[in-house]
Structures are given as structure tokens and as C-alpha cells.
């Protein structure tokens, strides 16, 4: 049976993509993030809006289209997320 990703895992994937896999210096497009995160446009739109409002991502207007870059608080959040998931994995916890 397929294993479903948690909302937090999807957020981690989006933040990691904007940190590591930027298409260019302007940021990652919504289309690129949809492919990398493997979720629908409507779902990623809601998540991106939340991440921007919480200060974890920065929305950049690049040649008339929106792109997203990870912010410093987003980098700190992602590091804490990885620390927690490694801790949980060591104790066999599922998050």
C-alpha cells in the first residue's frame, strides 16, 4: 500500500526545493514546485500562501510571474524540521 506524506513532509519538500533546487536566482516557479512536490495546483497555492504569510518563503515578482525563495527563517525552520525528523526516526516515531 502507498505511503501518504504528511502535510509537514510536503512543507519540508517545498522548503528544501526552494533552498536546493532553484531553477535560477530569481526563485522557483509554481509549476516547478508542483512537479517537485507532486501535488495539485490548488493545494500548493494554499500552502505557498501560508508559507509566505508565516515568513518562511519570500514571494518574488520575476518578469511578471511569481517565484518563491526560502527566507532565513525558512532555512532555520527546515533545519529544525530535519533535526526533529531524525530524532523521530531514531525512536521509530512516525510524524
PEQUICOR-V484799 format. One record per residue. N is the residue number from 0. RES is the residue in three letters. OMEGA is omega as a letter, one per 20 degrees, with the letter a starting at -180 (none if undefined). BURIAL is # if it has 16 or more other C-alpha atoms within 10 Angstrom, else .. Layout:
BEGIN
n=(N/N)
res=(RES/RES)
omega=(OMEGA/OMEGA)
burial=(BURIAL/BURIAL)
END
This chain:
BEGIN
n=(0/1/2/3/4/5/6/7/8/9/10/11/12/13/14/15/16/17/18/19/20/21/22/23/24/25/26/27/28/29/30/31/32/33/34/35/36/37/38/39/40/41/42/43/44/45/46/47/48/49/50/51/52/53/54/55/56/57/58/59/60/61/62/63/64/65/66/67/68/69/70/71/72/73/74/75/76/77/78/79/80/81/82/83/84/85/86/87/88/89/90/91/92/93/94)
res=(UNK/UNK/UNK/UNK/UNK/UNK/UNK/UNK/UNK/UNK/UNK/UNK/UNK/UNK/UNK/UNK/UNK/UNK/UNK/UNK/UNK/UNK/UNK/UNK/UNK/UNK/UNK/UNK/UNK/UNK/UNK/UNK/UNK/UNK/UNK/UNK/UNK/UNK/UNK/UNK/UNK/UNK/UNK/UNK/UNK/UNK/UNK/UNK/UNK/UNK/UNK/UNK/UNK/UNK/UNK/UNK/UNK/UNK/UNK/UNK/UNK/UNK/UNK/UNK/UNK/UNK/UNK/UNK/UNK/UNK/UNK/UNK/UNK/UNK/UNK/UNK/UNK/UNK/UNK/UNK/UNK/UNK/UNK/UNK/UNK/UNK/UNK/UNK/UNK/UNK/UNK/UNK/UNK/UNK/UNK)
omega=(a/r/a/r/r/r/a/r/r/r/r/r/r/r/r/r/a/r/a/a/a/r/r/a/a/a/a/r/r/r/r/a/r/a/a/a/r/r/a/r/a/a/a/r/r/a/r/r/r/a/r/a/r/r/a/r/r/r/a/r/a/r/r/r/a/r/a/r/r/r/r/r/r/r/r/r/a/r/r/r/r/r/a/a/r/r/a/r/a/a/r/r/r/r/none)
burial=(./././././././././#/#/#/#/#/#/#/#/#/#/././#/./././#/#/#/#/#/./#/#/#/././#/././././././#/././#/#/././#/#/./././#/#/#/#/#/././././././#/#/#/#/#/././#/#/././#/././#/./././#/./././././././././.)
END
